[in-house]
Amino acid sequence: MDKLEATQRVLRFSTSTRNWCEKEEKVFFGDLDNENVINYRDGGYGELADLILKKGIEEGVIDEDDID
């Protein structure tokens, strides 16, 4: 699955990661799109998406091999 799909899956199935993202980072499910999850410059969510994926892997929501 692509990075956006994997990130959305983690946010959908991990309450703790979703709550962290919404409360600490002020970023919500609908704020992410194909462009900003790969954007590492100002205004992009590339680094945040990487953190979400890392948390998802640690929690067993996704497998590292699932991500393209």
PDB file of N, CA, C and O in Angstrom:
ATOM      1  N   MET A   1       0.837  -1.173   0.000  1.00  0.00           N
ATOM      2  CA  MET A   1       0.000   0.000   0.000  1.00  0.00           C
ATOM      3  C   MET A   1       0.887   1.244   0.000  1.00  0.00           C
ATOM      4  O   MET A   1       2.019   1.210   0.483  1.00  0.00           O
ATOM      5  N   ASP A   2       0.370   2.325  -0.538  1.00  0.00           N
ATOM      6  CA  ASP A   2       1.174   3.542  -0.594  1.00  0.00           C
ATOM      7  C   ASP A   2       1.210   4.213   0.780  1.00  0.00           C
ATOM      8  O   ASP A   2       0.522   3.791   1.709  1.00  0.00           O
ATOM      9  N   LYS A   3       2.007   5.243   0.888  1.00  0.00           N
ATOM     10  CA  LYS A   3       2.246   5.897   2.181  1.00  0.00           C
ATOM     11  C   LYS A   3       0.966   6.498   2.754  1.00  0.00           C
ATOM     12  O   LYS A   3       0.723   6.396   3.957  1.00  0.00           O
ATOM     13  N   LEU A   4       0.148   7.120   1.915  1.00  0.00           N
ATOM     14  CA  LEU A   4      -1.098   7.709   2.404  1.00  0.00           C
ATOM     15  C   LEU A   4      -2.022   6.629   2.946  1.00  0.00           C
ATOM     16  O   LEU A   4      -2.572   6.770   4.039  1.00  0.00           O
ATOM     17  N   GLU A   5      -2.194   5.563   2.196  1.00  0.00           N
ATOM     18  CA  GLU A   5      -3.082   4.485   2.632  1.00  0.00           C
ATOM     19  C   GLU A   5      -2.601   3.863   3.941  1.00  0.00           C
ATOM     20  O   GLU A   5      -3.403   3.581   4.831  1.00  0.00           O
ATOM     21  N   ALA A   6      -1.307   3.655   4.054  1.00  0.00           N
ATOM     22  CA  ALA A   6      -0.747   3.080   5.281  1.00  0.00           C
ATOM     23  C   ALA A   6      -0.949   4.026   6.462  1.00  0.00           C
ATOM     24  O   ALA A   6      -1.310   3.589   7.555  1.00  0.00           O
ATOM     25  N   THR A   7      -0.720   5.310   6.246  1.00  0.00           N
ATOM     26  CA  THR A   7      -0.900   6.306   7.304  1.00  0.00           C
ATOM     27  C   THR A   7      -2.356   6.355   7.739  1.00  0.00           C
ATOM     28  O   THR A   7      -2.645   6.397   8.935  1.00  0.00           O
ATOM     29  N   GLN A   8      -3.265   6.351   6.791  1.00  0.00           N
ATOM     30  CA  GLN A   8      -4.684   6.379   7.113  1.00  0.00           C
ATOM     31  C   GLN A   8      -5.108   5.111   7.861  1.00  0.00           C
ATOM     32  O   GLN A   8      -5.941   5.173   8.766  1.00  0.00           O
ATOM     33  N   ARG A   9      -4.546   3.981   7.491  1.00  0.00           N
ATOM     34  CA  ARG A   9      -4.878   2.730   8.171  1.00  0.00           C
ATOM     35  C   ARG A   9      -4.478   2.799   9.640  1.00  0.00           C
ATOM     36  O   ARG A   9      -5.242   2.397  10.518  1.00  0.00           O
ATOM     37  N   VAL A  10      -3.277   3.312   9.902  1.00  0.00           N
ATOM     38  CA  VAL A  10      -2.828   3.442  11.293  1.00  0.00           C
ATOM     39  C   VAL A  10      -3.771   4.360  12.061  1.00  0.00           C
ATOM     40  O   VAL A  10      -4.188   4.033  13.172  1.00  0.00           O
ATOM     41  N   LEU A  11      -4.107   5.502  11.479  1.00  0.00           N
ATOM     42  CA  LEU A  11      -4.991   6.443  12.171  1.00  0.00           C
ATOM     43  C   LEU A  11      -6.384   5.862  12.377  1.00  0.00           C
ATOM     44  O   LEU A  11      -7.046   6.176  13.366  1.00  0.00           O
ATOM     45  N   ARG A  12      -6.828   5.029  11.466  1.00  0.00           N
ATOM     46  CA  ARG A  12      -8.152   4.427  11.573  1.00  0.00           C
ATOM     47  C   ARG A  12      -8.200   3.366  12.671  1.00  0.00           C
ATOM     48  O   ARG A  12      -9.189   3.270  13.397  1.00  0.00           O
ATOM     49  N   PHE A  13      -7.135   2.570  12.795  1.00  0.00           N
ATOM     50  CA  PHE A  13      -7.178   1.411  13.682  1.00  0.00           C
ATOM     51  C   PHE A  13      -6.380   1.565  14.978  1.00  0.00           C
ATOM     52  O   PHE A  13      -6.416   0.671  15.824  1.00  0.00           O
ATOM     53  N   SER A  14      -5.669   2.663  15.151  1.00  0.00           N
ATOM     54  CA  SER A  14      -4.922   2.883  16.387  1.00  0.00           C
ATOM     55  C   SER A  14      -5.459   4.126  17.092  1.00  0.00           C
ATOM     56  O   SER A  14      -5.155   5.257  16.715  1.00  0.00           O
ATOM     57  N   THR A  15      -6.248   3.889  18.105  1.00  0.00           N
ATOM     58  CA  THR A  15      -6.829   4.994  18.852  1.00  0.00           C
ATOM     59  C   THR A  15      -5.753   5.850  19.506  1.00  0.00           C
ATOM     60  O   THR A  15      -5.848   7.078  19.505  1.00  0.00           O
ATOM     61  N   SER A  16      -4.740   5.215  20.058  1.00  0.00           N
ATOM     62  CA  SER A  16      -3.692   5.986  20.742  1.00  0.00           C
ATOM     63  C   SER A  16      -2.927   6.880  19.766  1.00  0.00           C
ATOM     64  O   SER A  16      -2.627   8.028  20.091  1.00  0.00           O
ATOM     65  N   THR A  17      -2.613   6.377  18.593  1.00  0.00           N
ATOM     66  CA  THR A  17      -1.894   7.183  17.595  1.00  0.00           C
ATOM     67  C   THR A  17      -2.790   8.290  17.059  1.00  0.00           C
ATOM     68  O   THR A  17      -2.345   9.423  16.882  1.00  0.00           O
ATOM     69  N   ARG A  18      -4.048   7.963  16.801  1.00  0.00           N
ATOM     70  CA  ARG A  18      -4.987   8.984  16.315  1.00  0.00           C
ATOM     71  C   ARG A  18      -5.146  10.094  17.350  1.00  0.00           C
ATOM     72  O   ARG A  18      -5.108  11.274  17.002  1.00  0.00           O
ATOM     73  N   ASN A  19      -5.324   9.724  18.621  1.00  0.00           N
ATOM     74  CA  ASN A  19      -5.467  10.734  19.675  1.00  0.00           C
ATOM     75  C   ASN A  19      -4.212  11.593  19.796  1.00  0.00           C
ATOM     76  O   ASN A  19      -4.305  12.813  19.934  1.00  0.00           O
ATOM     77  N   TRP A  20      -3.041  10.962  19.745  1.00  0.00           N
ATOM     78  CA  TRP A  20      -1.775  11.706  19.790  1.00  0.00           C
ATOM     79  C   TRP A  20      -1.697  12.696  18.631  1.00  0.00           C
ATOM     80  O   TRP A  20      -1.352  13.862  18.820  1.00  0.00           O
ATOM     81  N   CYS A  21      -2.016  12.225  17.445  1.00  0.00           N
ATOM     82  CA  CYS A  21      -1.920  13.064  16.245  1.00  0.00           C
ATOM     83  C   CYS A  21      -2.883  14.258  16.332  1.00  0.00           C
ATOM     84  O   CYS A  21      -2.518  15.384  15.997  1.00  0.00           O
ATOM     85  N   GLU A  22      -4.097  13.999  16.781  1.00  0.00           N
ATOM     86  CA  GLU A  22      -5.093  15.068  16.860  1.00  0.00           C
ATOM     87  C   GLU A  22      -4.803  16.043  18.000  1.00  0.00           C
ATOM     88  O   GLU A  22      -4.920  17.255  17.819  1.00  0.00           O
ATOM     89  N   LYS A  23      -4.431  15.534  19.158  1.00  0.00           N
ATOM     90  CA  LYS A  23      -4.247  16.399  20.325  1.00  0.00           C
ATOM     91  C   LYS A  23      -2.888  17.087  20.357  1.00  0.00           C
ATOM     92  O   LYS A  23      -2.801  18.277  20.660  1.00  0.00           O
ATOM     93  N   GLU A  24      -1.842  16.356  20.050  1.00  0.00           N
ATOM     94  CA  GLU A  24      -0.488  16.912  20.129  1.00  0.00           C
ATOM     95  C   GLU A  24      -0.072  17.634  18.845  1.00  0.00           C
ATOM     96  O   GLU A  24       0.531  18.706  18.894  1.00  0.00           O
ATOM     97  N   GLU A  25      -0.396  17.046  17.715  1.00  0.00           N
ATOM     98  CA  GLU A  25       0.048  17.594  16.430  1.00  0.00           C
ATOM     99  C   GLU A  25      -1.007  18.454  15.739  1.00  0.00           C
ATOM    100  O   GLU A  25      -0.702  19.192  14.803  1.00  0.00           O
ATOM    101  N   LYS A  26      -2.246  18.352  16.208  1.00  0.00           N
ATOM    102  CA  LYS A  26      -3.364  19.118  15.630  1.00  0.00           C
ATOM    103  C   LYS A  26      -3.567  18.802  14.144  1.00  0.00           C
ATOM    104  O   LYS A  26      -3.920  19.675  13.352  1.00  0.00           O
ATOM    105  N   VAL A  27      -3.336  17.539  13.789  1.00  0.00           N
ATOM    106  CA  VAL A  27      -3.535  17.069  12.420  1.00  0.00           C
ATOM    107  C   VAL A  27      -4.576  15.958  12.469  1.00  0.00           C
ATOM    108  O   VAL A  27      -4.501  15.057  13.304  1.00  0.00           O
ATOM    109  N   PHE A  28      -5.544  16.033  11.567  1.00  0.00           N
ATOM    110  CA  PHE A  28      -6.648  15.099  11.551  1.00  0.00           C
ATOM    111  C   PHE A  28      -6.604  14.249  10.287  1.00  0.00           C
ATOM    112  O   PHE A  28      -5.934  14.596   9.314  1.00  0.00           O
ATOM    113  N   PHE A  29      -7.322  13.137  10.315  1.00  0.00           N
ATOM    114  CA  PHE A  29      -7.352  12.170   9.224  1.00  0.00           C
ATOM    115  C   PHE A  29      -7.508  12.854   7.860  1.00  0.00           C
ATOM    116  O   PHE A  29      -6.760  12.564   6.926  1.00  0.00           O
ATOM    117  N   GLY A  30      -8.457  13.739   7.756  1.00  0.00           N
ATOM    118  CA  GLY A  30      -8.757  14.405   6.491  1.00  0.00           C
ATOM    119  C   GLY A  30      -7.722  15.424   6.041  1.00  0.00           C
ATOM    120  O   GLY A  30      -7.761  15.892   4.903  1.00  0.00           O
ATOM    121  N   ASP A  31      -6.800  15.769   6.927  1.00  0.00           N
ATOM    122  CA  ASP A  31      -5.760  16.736   6.564  1.00  0.00           C
ATOM    123  C   ASP A  31      -4.677  16.128   5.687  1.00  0.00           C
ATOM    124  O   ASP A  31      -3.925  16.857   5.039  1.00  0.00           O
ATOM    125  N   LEU A  32      -4.589  14.808   5.657  1.00  0.00           N
ATOM    126  CA  LEU A  32      -3.519  14.126   4.924  1.00  0.00           C
ATOM    127  C   LEU A  32      -3.957  13.797   3.506  1.00  0.00           C
ATOM    128  O   LEU A  32      -5.092  13.376   3.283  1.00  0.00           O
ATOM    129  N   ASP A  33      -3.058  13.990   2.552  1.00  0.00           N
ATOM    130  CA  ASP A  33      -3.325  13.609   1.170  1.00  0.00           C
ATOM    131  C   ASP A  33      -2.046  13.069   0.532  1.00  0.00           C
ATOM    132  O   ASP A  33      -0.982  13.068   1.152  1.00  0.00           O
ATOM    133  N   ASN A  34      -2.163  12.614  -0.707  1.00  0.00           N
ATOM    134  CA  ASN A  34      -1.024  11.998  -1.402  1.00  0.00           C
ATOM    135  C   ASN A  34       0.184  12.910  -1.504  1.00  0.00           C
ATOM    136  O   ASN A  34       1.320  12.436  -1.505  1.00  0.00           O
ATOM    137  N   GLU A  35      -0.045  14.200  -1.589  1.00  0.00           N
ATOM    138  CA  GLU A  35       1.049  15.148  -1.756  1.00  0.00           C
ATOM    139  C   GLU A  35       1.747  15.480  -0.438  1.00  0.00           C
ATOM    140  O   GLU A  35       2.975  15.450  -0.355  1.00  0.00           O
ATOM    141  N   ASN A  36       0.962  15.796   0.587  1.00  0.00           N
ATOM    142  CA  ASN A  36       1.611  16.277   1.801  1.00  0.00           C
ATOM    143  C   ASN A  36       2.230  15.179   2.661  1.00  0.00           C
ATOM    144  O   ASN A  36       3.043  15.489   3.532  1.00  0.00           O
ATOM    145  N   VAL A  37       1.877  13.905   2.454  1.00  0.00           N
ATOM    146  CA  VAL A  37       2.534  12.840   3.235  1.00  0.00           C
ATOM    147  C   VAL A  37       3.940  12.539   2.715  1.00  0.00           C
ATOM    148  O   VAL A  37       4.723  11.866   3.386  1.00  0.00           O
ATOM    149  N   ILE A  38       4.256  13.038   1.525  1.00  0.00           N
ATOM    150  CA  ILE A  38       5.614  12.850   0.995  1.00  0.00           C
ATOM    151  C   ILE A  38       6.395  14.162   0.956  1.00  0.00           C
ATOM    152  O   ILE A  38       7.529  14.206   0.479  1.00  0.00           O
ATOM    153  N   ASN A  39       5.779  15.224   1.459  1.00  0.00           N
ATOM    154  CA  ASN A  39       6.400  16.547   1.473  1.00  0.00           C
ATOM    155  C   ASN A  39       7.115  16.748   2.809  1.00  0.00           C
ATOM    156  O   ASN A  39       6.483  16.754   3.865  1.00  0.00           O
ATOM    157  N   TYR A  40       8.428  16.911   2.754  1.00  0.00           N
ATOM    158  CA  TYR A  40       9.228  17.105   3.961  1.00  0.00           C
ATOM    159  C   TYR A  40       9.599  18.570   4.183  1.00  0.00           C
ATOM    160  O   TYR A  40      10.369  18.883   5.091  1.00  0.00           O
ATOM    161  N   ARG A  41       9.059  19.464   3.365  1.00  0.00           N
ATOM    162  CA  ARG A  41       9.313  20.896   3.531  1.00  0.00           C
ATOM    163  C   ARG A  41       8.235  21.513   4.403  1.00  0.00           C
ATOM    164  O   ARG A  41       7.318  20.822   4.849  1.00  0.00           O
ATOM    165  N   ASP A  42       8.344  22.820   4.648  1.00  0.00           N
ATOM    166  CA  ASP A  42       7.327  23.531   5.429  1.00  0.00           C
ATOM    167  C   ASP A  42       5.950  23.308   4.818  1.00  0.00           C
ATOM    168  O   ASP A  42       5.767  23.397   3.604  1.00  0.00           O
ATOM    169  N   GLY A  43       5.000  23.020   5.677  1.00  0.00           N
ATOM    170  CA  GLY A  43       3.635  22.799   5.219  1.00  0.00           C
ATOM    171  C   GLY A  43       3.336  21.356   4.871  1.00  0.00           C
ATOM    172  O   GLY A  43       2.178  20.997   4.656  1.00  0.00           O
ATOM    173  N   GLY A  44       4.359  20.527   4.812  1.00  0.00           N
ATOM    174  CA  GLY A  44       4.156  19.118   4.499  1.00  0.00           C
ATOM    175  C   GLY A  44       4.083  18.282   5.767  1.00  0.00           C
ATOM    176  O   GLY A  44       4.477  18.718   6.848  1.00  0.00           O
ATOM    177  N   TYR A  45       3.573  17.081   5.605  1.00  0.00           N
ATOM    178  CA  TYR A  45       3.433  16.169   6.739  1.00  0.00           C
ATOM    179  C   TYR A  45       4.305  14.925   6.583  1.00  0.00           C
ATOM    180  O   TYR A  45       4.017  13.896   7.193  1.00  0.00           O
ATOM    181  N   GLY A  46       5.355  15.000   5.787  1.00  0.00           N
ATOM    182  CA  GLY A  46       6.213  13.842   5.554  1.00  0.00           C
ATOM    183  C   GLY A  46       6.795  13.260   6.828  1.00  0.00           C
ATOM    184  O   GLY A  46       6.727  12.050   7.043  1.00  0.00           O
ATOM    185  N   GLU A  47       7.363  14.100   7.672  1.00  0.00           N
ATOM    186  CA  GLU A  47       7.950  13.617   8.924  1.00  0.00           C
ATOM    187  C   GLU A  47       6.879  13.086   9.869  1.00  0.00           C
ATOM    188  O   GLU A  47       7.081  12.066  10.528  1.00  0.00           O
ATOM    189  N   LEU A  48       5.744  13.771   9.938  1.00  0.00           N
ATOM    190  CA  LEU A  48       4.650  13.305  10.782  1.00  0.00           C
ATOM    191  C   LEU A  48       4.127  11.962  10.280  1.00  0.00           C
ATOM    192  O   LEU A  48       3.873  11.060  11.078  1.00  0.00           O
ATOM    193  N   ALA A  49       3.965  11.824   8.975  1.00  0.00           N
ATOM    194  CA  ALA A  49       3.505  10.551   8.417  1.00  0.00           C
ATOM    195  C   ALA A  49       4.489   9.434   8.761  1.00  0.00           C
ATOM    196  O   ALA A  49       4.073   8.319   9.077  1.00  0.00           O
ATOM    197  N   ASP A  50       5.774   9.721   8.702  1.00  0.00           N
ATOM    198  CA  ASP A  50       6.778   8.721   9.083  1.00  0.00           C
ATOM    199  C   ASP A  50       6.614   8.302  10.540  1.00  0.00           C
ATOM    200  O   ASP A  50       6.718   7.117  10.859  1.00  0.00           O
ATOM    201  N   LEU A  51       6.359   9.258  11.421  1.00  0.00           N
ATOM    202  CA  LEU A  51       6.138   8.947  12.838  1.00  0.00           C
ATOM    203  C   LEU A  51       4.874   8.116  13.041  1.00  0.00           C
ATOM    204  O   LEU A  51       4.865   7.178  13.838  1.00  0.00           O
ATOM    205  N   ILE A  52       3.815   8.460  12.324  1.00  0.00           N
ATOM    206  CA  ILE A  52       2.563   7.704  12.405  1.00  0.00           C
ATOM    207  C   ILE A  52       2.807   6.264  11.962  1.00  0.00           C
ATOM    208  O   ILE A  52       2.337   5.326  12.607  1.00  0.00           O
ATOM    209  N   LEU A  53       3.543   6.087  10.862  1.00  0.00           N
ATOM    210  CA  LEU A  53       3.841   4.741  10.375  1.00  0.00           C
ATOM    211  C   LEU A  53       4.692   3.969  11.375  1.00  0.00           C
ATOM    212  O   LEU A  53       4.464   2.781  11.604  1.00  0.00           O
ATOM    213  N   LYS A  54       5.666   4.639  11.965  1.00  0.00           N
ATOM    214  CA  LYS A  54       6.519   3.989  12.966  1.00  0.00           C
ATOM    215  C   LYS A  54       5.683   3.506  14.143  1.00  0.00           C
ATOM    216  O   LYS A  54       5.849   2.378  14.608  1.00  0.00           O
ATOM    217  N   LYS A  55       4.784   4.362  14.624  1.00  0.00           N
ATOM    218  CA  LYS A  55       3.912   3.977  15.730  1.00  0.00           C
ATOM    219  C   LYS A  55       3.012   2.811  15.323  1.00  0.00           C
ATOM    220  O   LYS A  55       2.781   1.896  16.114  1.00  0.00           O
ATOM    221  N   GLY A  56       2.512   2.846  14.108  1.00  0.00           N
ATOM    222  CA  GLY A  56       1.650   1.768  13.619  1.00  0.00           C
ATOM    223  C   GLY A  56       2.382   0.438  13.544  1.00  0.00           C
ATOM    224  O   GLY A  56       1.815  -0.606  13.868  1.00  0.00           O
ATOM    225  N   ILE A  57       3.630   0.473  13.120  1.00  0.00           N
ATOM    226  CA  ILE A  57       4.444  -0.743  13.057  1.00  0.00           C
ATOM    227  C   ILE A  57       4.707  -1.263  14.467  1.00  0.00           C
ATOM    228  O   ILE A  57       4.588  -2.461  14.725  1.00  0.00           O
ATOM    229  N   GLU A  58       5.066  -0.357  15.379  1.00  0.00           N
ATOM    230  CA  GLU A  58       5.336  -0.750  16.768  1.00  0.00           C
ATOM    231  C   GLU A  58       4.108  -1.364  17.431  1.00  0.00           C
ATOM    232  O   GLU A  58       4.231  -2.288  18.235  1.00  0.00           O
ATOM    233  N   GLU A  59       2.913  -0.848  17.093  1.00  0.00           N
ATOM    234  CA  GLU A  59       1.673  -1.354  17.683  1.00  0.00           C
ATOM    235  C   GLU A  59       1.136  -2.581  16.953  1.00  0.00           C
ATOM    236  O   GLU A  59       0.182  -3.205  17.417  1.00  0.00           O
ATOM    237  N   GLY A  60       1.731  -2.932  15.829  1.00  0.00           N
ATOM    238  CA  GLY A  60       1.282  -4.094  15.067  1.00  0.00           C
ATOM    239  C   GLY A  60       0.068  -3.835  14.191  1.00  0.00           C
ATOM    240  O   GLY A  60      -0.586  -4.775  13.739  1.00  0.00           O
ATOM    241  N   VAL A  61      -0.237  -2.564  13.951  1.00  0.00           N
ATOM    242  CA  VAL A  61      -1.373  -2.213  13.093  1.00  0.00           C
ATOM    243  C   VAL A  61      -1.029  -2.492  11.634  1.00  0.00           C
ATOM    244  O   VAL A  61      -1.873  -2.946  10.862  1.00  0.00           O
ATOM    245  N   ILE A  62       0.218  -2.215  11.266  1.00  0.00           N
ATOM    246  CA  ILE A  62       0.698  -2.519   9.916  1.00  0.00           C
ATOM    247  C   ILE A  62       2.060  -3.189  10.036  1.00  0.00           C
ATOM    248  O   ILE A  62       2.717  -3.129  11.076  1.00  0.00           O
ATOM    249  N   ASP A  63       2.457  -3.817   8.962  1.00  0.00           N
ATOM    250  CA  ASP A  63       3.773  -4.435   8.854  1.00  0.00           C
ATOM    251  C   ASP A  63       4.652  -3.541   7.987  1.00  0.00           C
ATOM    252  O   ASP A  63       4.161  -2.926   7.040  1.00  0.00           O
ATOM    253  N   GLU A  64       5.916  -3.462   8.291  1.00  0.00           N
ATOM    254  CA  GLU A  64       6.820  -2.638   7.485  1.00  0.00           C
ATOM    255  C   GLU A  64       6.783  -3.091   6.022  1.00  0.00           C
ATOM    256  O   GLU A  64       6.915  -2.272   5.113  1.00  0.00           O
ATOM    257  N   ASP A  65       6.606  -4.383   5.802  1.00  0.00           N
ATOM    258  CA  ASP A  65       6.558  -4.921   4.437  1.00  0.00           C
ATOM    259  C   ASP A  65       5.298  -4.524   3.677  1.00  0.00           C
ATOM    260  O   ASP A  65       5.242  -4.672   2.456  1.00  0.00           O
ATOM    261  N   ASP A  66       4.285  -4.022   4.385  1.00  0.00           N
ATOM    262  CA  ASP A  66       3.036  -3.609   3.745  1.00  0.00           C
ATOM    263  C   ASP A  66       3.179  -2.301   2.966  1.00  0.00           C
ATOM    264  O   ASP A  66       2.368  -2.006   2.088  1.00  0.00           O
ATOM    265  N   ILE A  67       4.208  -1.521   3.288  1.00  0.00           N
ATOM    266  CA  ILE A  67       4.347  -0.174   2.722  1.00  0.00           C
ATOM    267  C   ILE A  67       5.216  -0.232   1.464  1.00  0.00           C
ATOM    268  O   ILE A  67       6.318  -0.779   1.471  1.00  0.00           O
ATOM    269  N   ASP A  68       4.687   0.348   0.390  1.00  0.00           N
ATOM    270  CA  ASP A  68       5.441   0.420  -0.883  1.00  0.00           C
ATOM    271  C   ASP A  68       6.563   1.417  -0.772  1.00  0.00           C
ATOM    272  O   ASP A  68       7.307   1.619  -1.732  1.00  0.00           O
TER     273      ASP A  68
END
